Amino acid sequence: MVHTLDLDFLGRTGVIASALLDGPGGAVVVDPGPTTSLDGLRAALAAHGRTLEEVRALLLTHIHLDHAGATGSIVRINPRIEVFVHERGAAHVIDPGKLLQSAQRLYGEDMQRLWGEIAPVPAGNVRALRGGEVLSVAGRQVQVAYTPGHASHHVSYLDTATGMAFAGDVGGIRIGAPLLVIPPTPPPDIDLEAWDASLDLLRAWRPDRLFVTHFGSHDQPIDHLADLQVRLRATGAVVRSLLAGPAADDREREARFADWVRDSFRERLADEESVRRYEAAVPVAHCWQGLARYWRKRAG
């Protein structure tokens, strides 16, 4: 069985989800979330008859704090847990100093309020991945694919028993039933070409369902990925156009981008609370910053 665990992030439901894979050999959690949501993770596990002490492995799609910030705290509670992460992210899980410096530049004084403690993970608990592996965890067979684009160290997982693909953030943000899949594009290492290729790879898996951290599992994965791919290209084109347009400072460009994004939300969302949930998952300003950085790097 695969269960969606709503972490009740900062008291708001439907923003950050972990996945529980319940196997004959114990429990596995995909993307445990931030330390500020650790109580929410405990409560969600308890609702399915599990505890953190029963978790055998954490599968990290990537090390961004909304996905993996609680990893070190969880290993401190349960030192037997194996932590699976791409090899490019492994060193930053073991020593999160550079990760914290990068996040501090993005979140500033909100760091502690949003994410809480970011504890290091002992090297002996970390299992570095390259992509292409088939893991045997808690009695389940899980395929691994390297899926960069949102992050250079992003991987996705396919649970072979259920056909569920766990796509982290490379699978976009989709909150609720409407087919509205938004690409989260924060700095520092957005790569639109790599992301496009990763979506092709996810399609090649032919999953039965798709699980994204923001938020939960969705059927019709091919339609989901197609909507994301269209929006990824459109969003990138809007930012490129704004950067190449008439002289304006970045504050004005960002404001125009934000208006465009929110208008696109409202085309398919019936209420403002749904809009706010999308923005809680990834602030529009961060999406602008990541894509502007991408195009400026491309320009040399």
Beta strands, then each sheet from edge to edge (+ up, - down):
strand 1: 2-6
strand 2: 17-23
strand 3: 26-30
strand 4: 55-59
strand 5: 82-86
strand 6: 126-129
strand 7: 134-137
strand 8: 140-146
strand 9: 155-159
strand 10: 164-166
strand 11: 209-212
strand 12: 216-218
sheet 1: 1+ 2- 3+ 4+ 5+ 6+
sheet 2: 7+ 8- 9+ 10- 11- 12+
end
